[in-house]
Amino acid sequence: MNFNPTKMTGQQRQTALQRHEREILIARLRDYDRESTDKLRELLIERWKKEHPTAAAEQSTSLKPLMKHLNAKDKQTPDDADETWYNDLYYVSLRRRPDHVFGSKEGMIQLGIASHDGTARHDWRHFQEIKSALAGPECEAFELYPAESRLLDPSNYYTLWCFPGIRRLKVGHDAARDVRDRDTAALAPQRALAPE
């Protein structure tokens, strides 16, 4: 059948579109059969290193320990942080709230993270370390990317929503821990791990 949408019924268009999508999928799968994914990954990383040498040379840095700045007794209004923490890179506000998401007795911890220099620094490894230090290493947390109608974006400030009473959030991987270095990254390029 010649693909001319103006001369097709709605059902014919739908069938033709599905056939076209299936053909594209089959072609992509054949591409994977022709070359190993390991070879494709190596080519991708080599190209990335060539085009982004600064990023390729970057290494994760160890996060300096957080130090407590303010306690709950220093709160002046109910909206003030229960605790504030800082190190050489970040200022972190910690608020303990009831858990209205999952209803756990342990409540929710809201971590607000900002860099001292005001930049849009958003280093996943650093945020993971901060979460583990303040909410616990086995506590799971998430960032919310909200509906546009309730978007808050007044500054380079990031919020982690932590739930210490929930063993595992029902999203993410159930597989065992898998942390990789620059030379063992899975799909996309990765920075080198910080030296121990």
N, C-alpha and C positions, 0 to 999 in steps of 0.2 A: 504494500500500500504506500503510495506517495504521501509524504507528510505535508499536507496543505490544510492547516487548521481552519481556514475559512470555509472549506467544503466538507467538513466533518461534523457529525453530531457530537454532543457532549460526551457520550459513551465512547465513540470512536477516538476522540481526542485523548480521553483518559487512557484507553487501551494503548494507543500509539505512544503516549508519554511513558507509560509503564514499561513498554517494550524498549524504548530508547534508554531509559534509566538502567534496565537490566543489561543492555549491551555495554553501556559504560562501565558498570560494575564488573562484568566478565572481562572486559579489556584490562581493567586495573588489576584484577586477580591474576591474569596472565602475565602482567608486568612483574608481579612478585615472584611468579614461577621462573621467569627468565633470569633474574638476578637475586642473589641471596640478600636478605634484609641486613645482615651484618655488613656486606659490602656496600649497600646503599647508605647505611649509617656512617661507615668510615668515610665515604665520599662527601656526605653532608657535613661531617665534622671538619674534614680537611678544608672544604670550601668556606665554612664558617670561620675557621682559624685564619684563613688567608684574608677574608673580607673584614674581620673584626679582631685584629691582633691584640688590641688592648683588652678587650673582654676575654679573649682566649687565655691571656696571661694572668688574669685576675685570680686571686686566691681568697677563699673565705678567711675572715679574721675571727679570732676568738673574741667572744663578747666579754668585756670586763664585768665583774660581778656588780649586781644592782645594790645600791645602798638606800635605806629607808630615809625619807626626808620628813614626811608628816604622818601622824597617826590619826585615828578616828577622833581622838579627843581634841584635835586641832580644828575640826570642822566648824565652820561658822554658819553654814546653811545646809539643809538636807541634801541639796544637789552637789555639795562639795565632795571631793573624793574621800573615801575612808582612809586610804593610804596613798602616799606618793613616793615613787622610787626614781632613782636616776643612776646613770653611769656616764662614761665619757661621751657616748653617742646619743642616748635617749633619755627622755623624761616619760615616766609611765604613771598614769593615775589608775587606781584600783578602786572599784565600787562594788560592794556586796549588795545584791538585790534578791528579792524573792524570785524563784524560778516560775515564771508564768508561761514558759514555753513547754517544759516537760513535767512540771509540777513536782520536782524532786525536793525532798526536805532540806538538802544541803544548799539549796539556792543556786544563784548564778553569780559569776564574777565577771564584771565588765572591765577589761583592760584597755585604756586609751593610751596609744603610743605615738609620740612625736619626737622628731630629731631636734637636737639643740640648735642646729644651724637652719632649721625651718625648711629644709629641702624635702622633696617627696621620696625620701629614703624608705624603701619597702623591701627589706631583705628577709626573705622567708626563713632562712636559718636563724637569723637573729630573733625574729618574732617567735619562732618555736622555742628558742632558749628562754626568752622572757616568759612565755606561757608556762613552761615547765618549772621555772624558778618561782613564780608567784601563784600559780593555780595547781601545780603538781604535775609530775612527769607523765602520769597516766590519765590526766584530765584531758578531755577532748574539747576543742574550741573551733569556732568558725568566724569568718568575716561575712557580713551580709552585704550583698549588692542589691539594694532595695528597688522597689518600683520607682519610676521617675517621680511619681506624685508625692513620695515621702523622702526624697533624696536630701541628705545633709552633706554638704561639701564646702564648709566655710574655711578650711585650712588643711594643711598637710598633716592630718591627724587620723590615725587608723584605730579601729576598735575591734578587739577580739572578744567574742562572747563565749565564756567558759562555763562548763557544767560539771562541777566536781562530783555530783551525785549520780551521773549517768556513766555507766561503764563504757559503753560504745555508742556513739551516734550512729544512726542507721543510714549513714552515707559513707562513702570512701571505700577503701580496700579492706578486705578481711584477711589478706595475705600477711605473712610474717614481715617483720622489719626489713627494709631494703634501702640502704643508704649507699650511694655510689660516689666515686671520685671522678675527676676529669677523665681518666683513662678507661673507666668502666661504665660510663653513663649509658643508659639504655637507648633512648630515642633521640632526644635533643642534647646539645652540648651542655656540659655541667662545669662549674668551677671546681678547682681543687679544694679539698677539705682543709680546714685549718690544721696546722701542726699540733700534735698533742702536747 
